[in-house]
Amino acid sequence: MDLRTMTYERTGRVARITLDRPKQGNAITLRMPRELAACVERADLDPEVHCLLLSGNGSGFCGGYDLGLFAEGDPQADAGSQADAGDAPAGSPLDPAVQRANHDPRRTWDPVVDLQMMQRNVRGFMSLFHADKPVICKVHGFCIAGGTDMALCSDLLVIAEDAKIGYPPARVWGSPTTAIWAHRLGAQRAARLLFTGDSLSGREAAEWGLALDAAPAEKLDERCEALVDRIARLPVNQLVMMKLLLNQTPIAQGLHGTQLLGTVFDGLTRHTPEGYAFQARAVEAGWRQAVRERDEPFGDHGLPRV
């Protein structure tokens, strides 16, 4: 595999997928979800792999989408986007030039082109959910915005106590496309987060039931490896059957239909008057400043340190 946004290796019975854009806080690009799906498929087809461990390199797990490319219109970020799109032909929904034009407020927005792009990202994130084998996600530092799509599509979440997890774009310029918050937290607690855009500490995430375990930062690797080792002792056939059984509940509750709605809404949030204003501010002052100003009325402090 020609991996540019993550690494893959197998150690014993564990396939280790590590997001690897540390200078950008492992920010999501058009290529990342497709590489993720390819890594999951490789692990599924390897009879030696019993479970997968997803983690991030650098100061945090994932800081969401690369807003330098998607919101700020940074020429430097866009310069690498053609290669980042992979094998997408010119004029396709994954062609960066098409997406750049589709987000230009001077042009007519095509919601179907937006949906075609974002649906493919959802399929990449959901490859974790649909993987034959259990996926454990290890979060340190931060897991915000689009990064939560990968964390919550995993089967089990182990998080550092001092980590930050949440979906601040619920305030403006985003809707959770994988729409899995209510399935992980229940409707009321999911509403509490999505009606405010507030985030949880790792300790709070465990208390709320969003994470299986919260460990002191220095103990995170140890606790996660102990869990992974214990899961990997089961026969692969047992693990596959147990995961298929567990997945039936959110599927029966309508997860896939809700995801379609969440993905459509994500496009809408980026093309409301407030969404256009946020993008304009990101172009003018940089996306980090635009995010600071978005969060200032809520008393939030700090962005991913990248």
C-alpha positions in Angstrom: 0.0 0.0 0.0 1.1 3.5 -0.8 0.4 5.1 2.6 1.0 8.8 3.0 -1.3 9.7 6.0 -0.8 6.6 8.3 1.3 3.6 8.9 0.4 -0.1 9.1 2.2 -2.9 10.8 1.3 -6.3 12.4 2.9 -7.4 15.6 1.8 -10.8 16.7 -2.0 -11.0 16.4 -2.5 -7.2 16.3 -2.7 -5.0 13.3 -1.6 -1.5 14.3 -2.9 1.5 12.2 -1.3 4.8 13.2 -2.4 8.1 11.9 0.8 9.8 10.8 0.5 13.5 10.0 1.9 14.7 13.4 2.8 18.2 12.2 -0.8 18.8 11.2 -2.3 17.1 14.3 -3.2 14.1 12.1 -5.8 16.3 10.4 -8.1 14.5 7.9 -7.5 14.9 4.2 -9.4 13.4 1.3 -6.8 10.6 1.1 -6.9 9.6 4.8 -10.4 7.8 4.9 -9.4 5.8 1.8 -6.1 4.7 3.2 -7.9 3.8 6.4 -10.3 1.5 4.6 -7.4 -0.1 2.7 -5.6 -0.8 6.0 -8.7 -2.3 7.6 -9.2 -4.6 4.5 -5.6 -5.7 4.8 -6.1 -6.6 8.4 -9.4 -8.4 7.7 -7.7 -10.6 5.0 -4.7 -11.5 7.2 -5.6 -14.7 9.1 -2.9 -13.9 11.7 -4.7 -10.7 12.7 -7.2 -11.1 15.6 -7.8 -7.4 16.3 -6.9 -3.9 15.2 -5.4 -1.0 17.2 -6.0 2.5 15.9 -3.9 5.4 17.3 -2.3 8.6 16.4 1.3 9.8 16.1 2.4 13.0 17.7 0.8 15.3 20.3 -2.8 13.9 19.8 -5.0 11.4 18.1 -6.7 13.6 15.5 -7.7 17.3 15.4 -10.4 16.9 12.8 -10.4 17.9 9.1 -7.5 19.8 7.7 -9.2 23.3 7.7 -6.1 24.8 6.1 -7.4 23.0 3.0 -11.1 22.9 3.5 -11.9 26.2 5.1 -8.9 28.5 4.9 -8.1 27.9 1.2 -4.4 27.8 2.1 -2.5 27.6 -1.2 0.2 25.6 0.4 -2.3 23.0 1.7 -4.0 23.0 -1.6 -0.8 22.4 -3.5 -0.5 18.9 -2.0 -4.2 18.1 -2.4 -4.0 16.8 -6.0 -1.7 14.0 -4.8 -3.7 13.7 -1.7 -6.8 12.9 -3.7 -5.2 9.7 -4.8 -6.5 8.3 -8.2 -9.5 10.7 -8.5 -9.9 11.7 -12.1 -10.2 15.4 -13.0 -13.7 16.6 -12.6 -14.7 14.0 -10.0 -16.1 14.9 -6.6 -12.7 14.0 -5.1 -10.9 16.4 -7.4 -9.7 19.3 -5.1 -10.4 21.8 -7.9 -14.0 20.7 -8.0 -14.4 21.0 -4.2 -12.6 24.3 -4.1 -15.1 25.6 -6.8 -18.0 24.1 -4.9 -17.1 26.0 -1.7 -16.7 29.3 -3.5 -19.6 31.6 -2.2 -19.6 33.4 -5.6 -20.7 30.1 -7.3 -23.8 28.0 -7.0 -23.3 25.2 -4.4 -24.0 21.7 -5.6 -25.2 19.6 -2.6 -24.9 16.3 -4.5 -21.2 16.9 -5.3 -20.7 17.7 -1.6 -22.6 14.5 -0.6 -20.6 12.4 -3.0 -17.3 13.5 -1.4 -18.4 13.2 2.2 -20.2 9.9 1.7 -16.8 8.4 0.6 -15.2 9.8 3.8 -18.0 8.2 5.9 -17.4 4.8 4.1 -13.7 5.1 5.1 -14.5 5.9 8.7 -17.2 3.2 8.8 -14.7 0.6 7.6 -13.8 0.4 11.3 -17.4 -0.4 12.3 -17.8 -2.9 9.5 -14.3 -4.5 10.0 -14.6 -8.2 10.5 -12.5 -8.0 13.6 -12.6 -5.9 16.7 -11.1 -2.4 16.5 -9.7 -0.7 19.6 -9.0 3.0 19.4 -6.4 4.6 21.7 -6.8 8.4 22.2 -4.2 10.7 23.7 -4.0 14.5 23.6 -7.1 15.4 21.5 -9.8 13.8 19.5 -12.1 16.5 18.1 -14.4 17.2 15.2 -13.9 14.7 12.4 -11.4 12.8 14.5 -14.4 11.6 16.6 -15.8 9.8 13.5 -12.9 7.4 13.6 -12.8 7.0 17.4 -16.6 6.3 17.7 -16.7 4.0 14.7 -14.2 1.8 16.5 -15.6 -0.9 18.9 -13.8 0.1 22.0 -12.2 3.4 23.1 -9.4 3.7 25.6 -8.5 7.3 26.4 -6.0 9.3 28.4 -7.6 11.0 31.4 -6.3 14.4 30.3 -7.3 14.1 26.6 -10.0 16.2 25.0 -12.8 14.6 23.0 -15.8 16.3 21.4 -17.4 17.9 18.4 -17.0 21.7 18.5 -18.1 22.1 14.8 -21.7 21.5 16.1 -21.5 25.3 16.8 -20.9 26.2 13.2 -19.5 24.6 10.0 -20.1 20.9 10.8 -22.5 18.0 11.5 -21.2 14.6 12.6 -21.4 12.6 9.4 -21.2 9.2 11.0 -24.0 10.2 13.4 -23.0 7.6 16.0 -23.0 9.8 19.1 -26.5 8.8 20.2 -25.6 5.1 19.8 -22.6 5.4 21.9 -24.0 7.8 24.6 -27.8 7.7 24.5 -29.9 10.4 23.1 -29.9 12.8 26.1 -26.1 12.9 26.6 -25.5 13.1 22.9 -27.9 16.1 22.8 -26.0 17.7 25.7 -22.8 17.7 23.6 -24.2 18.4 20.2 -26.5 21.3 21.4 -23.4 23.0 22.8 -20.4 21.8 20.9 -18.8 21.2 24.3 -16.0 18.6 24.8 -15.2 16.1 27.5 -12.0 15.2 29.2 -10.9 11.6 29.0 -12.0 11.1 32.6 -15.4 12.5 31.8 -15.7 10.4 28.7 -15.2 7.2 30.7 -17.7 8.4 33.4 -20.3 9.1 30.6 -19.7 5.7 29.0 -18.3 7.1 25.8 -14.9 5.5 26.6 -14.4 2.0 28.0 -11.4 3.2 30.1 -9.6 6.4 31.0 -6.0 6.0 32.1 -3.3 8.4 33.4 -1.4 9.5 30.3 1.7 7.6 31.4 -0.3 4.4 31.8 -2.3 4.7 28.6 -0.1 2.4 26.5 0.1 -0.2 29.2 -3.7 -0.3 29.8 -4.5 -0.4 26.1 -1.9 -3.1 25.4 -3.4 -5.3 28.2 -6.8 -5.0 26.7 -5.6 -5.7 23.1 -3.6 -8.7 24.3 -6.7 -10.1 26.1 -9.0 -9.7 23.1 -6.4 -11.2 20.7 -6.4 -14.5 22.7 -9.8 -15.4 21.3 -10.1 -17.4 18.1 -10.7 -15.2 15.0 -14.0 -16.9 14.2 -15.4 -16.1 17.7 -14.3 -12.5 17.4 -16.0 -12.1 14.0 -19.2 -13.6 15.2 -19.3 -11.5 18.4 -18.7 -8.3 16.4 -21.4 -9.2 13.9 -23.8 -9.8 16.7 -23.1 -6.5 18.5 -23.3 -4.5 15.3 -26.9 -5.5 14.7 -28.3 -3.2 17.4 -27.2 0.2 15.9 -27.9 -1.1 12.4 -31.5 -2.1 13.4 -31.9 1.3 15.1 -31.4 3.0 11.7 -27.7 4.0 11.9 -27.2 4.0 8.1 -30.2 6.2 7.5 -29.2 8.6 10.2 -25.7 8.8 8.7 -27.1 9.9 5.3 -29.0 12.7 7.1 -25.9 13.7 9.1 -23.8 13.8 5.9 -26.3 15.9 4.0 -26.6 18.3 7.1 -22.8 18.6 7.1 -22.9 20.1 3.7 -25.7 22.4 4.7 -23.8 23.7 7.7 -21.0 24.8 5.5 -23.3 26.8 3.3 -25.5 28.7 5.7 -25.0 32.4 6.3 -23.0 31.5 9.4 -21.1 28.9 7.6 -20.0 31.3 4.9 -19.1 33.9 7.5 -16.9 31.3 9.3 -15.2 30.4 6.1 -14.7 34.0 5.1 -13.1 34.7 8.5 -10.8 31.6 8.1 -9.6 33.0 4.7 -9.1 36.4 6.2 -7.4 35.6 9.5 -6.6 31.9 9.3 -8.7 28.9 10.5 -7.1 28.8 14.0 -8.3 32.4 14.7 -11.7 31.7 13.2 -12.1 28.7 15.6 -10.9 30.8 18.5 -13.6 33.4 17.8 -16.2 30.7 17.3 -15.4 29.2 20.7 -14.8 32.4 22.7 -18.5 32.9 23.7 -18.4 29.5 25.3 -15.3 30.1 27.4 -13.3 27.4 25.7 -9.6 27.5 25.8 -6.9 26.0 23.6 -6.7 24.3 20.2 -4.7 21.2 19.3 -1.1 22.0 19.7 0.2 21.4 16.1 
